[in-house]
């Protein structure tokens, strides 16, 4: 009799614990299921500079209806969609002006940022206008910045995202290699093109590491852009455009739909 009472008591405790855990899990699942809003953060590679079809209300941020965030939202119909990515944005700009839409109901976040912090525009200007040695020296300065300073700046952004949107799955998008090497190609020398590709790889490695350390997913666009670099004959990137400097070295609409969108979709 005594043993049966003990058995019954233990059984009741286990059942109670099971109900409590199941209830907690169900509540957590419900919370996550409710967090289905999508917020798109970042720089010009996320806003869609170079893709055309800019949303007039976005002004100088140049958010495009052909950018991967807009295309993904149109295809998946999230419960809410906030597109705050902006041309020229650095990590500090994301912190200062892009995070407001993030909340407990945010289930998905995309972001590309870090290229402007590392001096992308100045690197390309130097490489276009100056010698091979000047180009490579400027790239080495940018790579040193990526190693020493950028990780802390990314941490600030990633921590802020996690704090504001604790239920969100965050996808960090990288940058493409710019040039197909070993081709006859007008413009920059092979040495410059190779160094620029190496700088892109170096930045992507840093982004992937910081993303992993924060539990985020890295979306590598290098693979879908392979065969569509500058000098490939089928480029998804704008080359130097003197009539529209801002679009130079940015993805065309085909680069957003064929490169960034599948990379994001696969990581989301």
GUMARVEX-9832 format. One line per 8 residues: number of its first residue (from 1); their letters; for each residue z, x, y of C-alpha. Coordinates in steps of 0.001 Angstrom, whole numbers, plus 500000, padded with zeros to 6 digits. Example, Ala and Ser with C-alpha at 12.3 -4.5 7.8 and 13.67 -1.06 7.14 Angstrom:
BEGIN
1 = as = 507800:512300:495500 ~ 507140:513670:498940;
END
This chain:
BEGIN
1 = xxxxxxxx = 500000:500000:500000 ~ 500927:502772:502365 ~ 497729:504667:501577 ~ 495621:501569:502129 ~ 497241:501038:505536 ~ 496544:504649:506502 ~ 492962:504287:505308 ~ 492539:501093:507276;
9 = xxxxxxxx = 494034:502710:510377 ~ 491772:505758:510150 ~ 488775:503526:509540 ~ 489573:501460:512613 ~ 489879:504610:514713 ~ 486517:505891:513504 ~ 484891:502547:514186 ~ 486394:502436:517657;
17 = xxxxxxxx = 485205:505969:518335 ~ 481753:505080:517035 ~ 481556:502043:519284 ~ 482700:504101:522274 ~ 480171:506842:521607 ~ 477400:504356:520971 ~ 478289:502546:524173 ~ 478296:505793:526133;
25 = xxxxxxxx = 474983:506836:524640 ~ 473488:503435:525369 ~ 474728:503572:528942 ~ 473286:507053:529356 ~ 469984:505962:527823 ~ 469880:502948:530138 ~ 470543:505163:533130 ~ 467764:507537:532129;
33 = xxxxxxxx = 465408:504664:531370 ~ 466039:503262:534824 ~ 465262:506617:536434 ~ 461501:506262:536484 ~ 460600:507056:540087 ~ 458296:510027:540748 ~ 458644:512406:543702 ~ 455983:515059:544406;
41 = xxxxxxxx = 457224:518054:546391 ~ 455730:521366:547387 ~ 453000:523176:549259 ~ 449249:522770:549770 ~ 448462:523152:546067 ~ 450449:519955:545480 ~ 449435:518129:548661 ~ 445782:518631:547741;
49 = xxxxxxxx = 444411:520812:550536 ~ 440795:521524:549633 ~ 440318:518321:547641 ~ 439340:516121:550593 ~ 440118:512410:550906 ~ 443244:513080:552957 ~ 445702:510299:553689 ~ 445536:509776:557454;
57 = xxxxxxxx = 449259:509148:557825 ~ 450032:512551:556268 ~ 448680:514391:559311 ~ 448708:518179:559042 ~ 450368:517972:555601 ~ 446932:516944:554276 ~ 448046:514890:551308 ~ 445017:513938:549286;
65 = xxxxxxxx = 444289:510931:547095 ~ 442522:513444:544846 ~ 445619:515656:544439 ~ 447267:515705:541018 ~ 450438:513808:542116 ~ 448378:510895:543442 ~ 446113:510889:540382 ~ 449091:510955:538000;
73 = xxxxxxxx = 450867:508125:539827 ~ 447710:506010:539803 ~ 447356:506483:536044 ~ 451025:506010:535077 ~ 452351:503512:537636 ~ 455889:504894:538097 ~ 458488:502484:539483 ~ 458218:504330:542796;
81 = xxxxxxxx = 456070:507191:544095 ~ 457007:509424:547014 ~ 454517:512106:548006 ~ 456142:514596:550387 ~ 454283:517827:549521 ~ 452889:519457:552648 ~ 450329:522097:553528 ~ 451917:525423:554424;
89 = xxxxxxxx = 455332:524530:553018 ~ 457769:527265:552117 ~ 461023:526871:550233 ~ 462917:526289:553484 ~ 460501:523518:554463 ~ 461037:521760:551149 ~ 464793:521865:551718 ~ 464519:520728:555324;
97 = xxxxxxxx = 462034:517883:555103 ~ 460886:516907:551601 ~ 463958:515992:549542 ~ 464982:512679:551141 ~ 463304:510445:548499 ~ 465208:512106:545627 ~ 467958:509950:544103 ~ 469580:508910:540843;
105 = xxxxxxxx = 466559:506680:540207 ~ 464170:509639:540301 ~ 462986:510326:536771 ~ 460224:512861:537456 ~ 459725:515584:540055 ~ 456802:517966:540513 ~ 456809:520993:542784 ~ 454677:524011:543611;
113 = xxxxxxxx = 456263:526389:546086 ~ 456692:530129:546547 ~ 453200:531307:547392 ~ 453660:530886:551128 ~ 457087:532543:551007 ~ 455454:535561:549387 ~ 452821:535756:552140 ~ 449784:534311:550365;
121 = xxxxxxxx = 447726:533773:553538 ~ 448432:537264:554875 ~ 447608:538832:551508 ~ 444202:537144:551421 ~ 443502:537989:555080 ~ 444353:541632:554461 ~ 442235:541804:551329 ~ 439229:540160:552995;
129 = xxxxxxxx = 439292:542260:556170 ~ 440680:545630:555100 ~ 440208:548366:552519 ~ 441062:548338:548825 ~ 444114:550494:549458 ~ 445385:548245:552273 ~ 444860:545171:550119 ~ 446748:546656:547180;
137 = xxxxxxxx = 449559:547894:549436 ~ 449977:544390:550894 ~ 450012:542899:547410 ~ 452693:545369:546323 ~ 454812:544289:549302 ~ 454395:540661:548253 ~ 455325:541459:544655 ~ 458460:543272:545828;
145 = xxxxxxxx = 459413:540158:547807 ~ 458877:538013:544715 ~ 461229:540297:542778 ~ 463966:540681:545371 ~ 464101:537607:547605 ~ 462124:534696:546209 ~ 464391:533997:543187 ~ 467335:533165:545445;
153 = xxxxxxxx = 465178:530909:547603 ~ 463889:529084:544537 ~ 467453:528692:543299 ~ 468374:526945:546548 ~ 465514:524481:546153 ~ 466035:523877:542443 ~ 469788:523388:542867 ~ 469167:520853:545617;
161 = xxxxxxxx = 466711:518932:543428 ~ 469170:518820:540529 ~ 471984:517709:542815 ~ 470015:514884:544408 ~ 468148:513755:541276 ~ 470408:514533:538302 ~ 468413:512400:535837 ~ 465024:513836:536768;
169 = xxxxxxxx = 462699:515858:534584 ~ 461405:518592:536904 ~ 458023:520261:536467 ~ 457347:523481:538382 ~ 453615:524089:538770 ~ 452228:527601:539039 ~ 449099:528987:540669 ~ 445692:529801:539171;
177 = xxxxxxxx = 444113:533190:538828 ~ 441568:533351:541603 ~ 438791:535505:540195 ~ 436749:535919:537046 ~ 436482:539650:536589 ~ 433583:541727:535300 ~ 430995:539640:537142 ~ 428538:540523:539850;
185 = xxxxxxxx = 430106:538731:542764 ~ 429627:538951:546521 ~ 432675:539541:548663 ~ 435754:541381:547484 ~ 435607:544465:545312 ~ 436578:544355:541654 ~ 439729:546350:542500 ~ 440811:543746:545048;
193 = xxxxxxxx = 440010:540830:542758 ~ 441950:542393:539902 ~ 444958:543079:542131 ~ 444961:539498:543459 ~ 444877:538131:539909 ~ 447760:540430:539012 ~ 449753:539145:541971 ~ 449202:535550:540835;
201 = xxxxxxxx = 450419:536438:537333 ~ 453463:538183:538807 ~ 454373:535158:540918 ~ 453870:532777:538008 ~ 456176:534849:535819 ~ 458911:534640:538463 ~ 458418:530878:538855 ~ 458514:530324:535092;
209 = xxxxxxxx = 461742:532306:534727 ~ 463550:530493:537522 ~ 462330:527144:536189 ~ 463615:527943:532697 ~ 466969:529117:534036 ~ 467405:525723:535731 ~ 466313:523736:532684 ~ 463009:522797:534327;
217 = xxxxxxxx = 459552:522844:532730 ~ 456869:525265:533928 ~ 453325:523930:534138 ~ 450922:526851:533740 ~ 447527:526133:535304 ~ 446004:529470:534318 ~ 444572:528123:531052 ~ 442775:525032:532420;
225 = xxxxxxxx = 441369:527096:535305 ~ 439990:529760:532942 ~ 436217:529754:533300 ~ 436462:528028:536655 ~ 437698:530892:538827 ~ 435808:532261:541810 ~ 432799:534296:540619 ~ 432588:532193:537440;
233 = xxxxxxxx = 429549:530186:538528 ~ 431558:526990:537996 ~ 434439:527485:540380 ~ 437149:524894:540934 ~ 438383:526906:543924 ~ 437024:527224:547438 ~ 436060:530749:548428 ~ 436380:531934:552020;
241 = xxxxxxxx = 435211:529078:554224 ~ 434778:530167:557823 ~ 434122:526565:558889 ~ 437405:525384:557370 ~ 439727:528351:556922 ~ 442592:526153:555727 ~ 440706:525118:552603 ~ 439856:528699:551627;
249 = xxxxxxxx = 441224:529728:548215 ~ 442497:526233:547444 ~ 441489:523958:544554 ~ 438597:521614:544998 ~ 438909:518022:543783 ~ 437710:519258:540370 ~ 440519:521816:540336 ~ 443093:519108:540972;
257 = xxxxxxxx = 441746:516709:538335 ~ 440624:519283:535784 ~ 443248:521982:536336 ~ 446479:520752:537887 ~ 446510:517201:536529 ~ 446350:518165:532822 ~ 448857:520972:533341 ~ 451274:518534:534956;
265 = xxxx = 450621:515728:532485 ~ 451234:518068:529559 ~ 454528:519247:531047 ~ 455725:515830:532244;
END
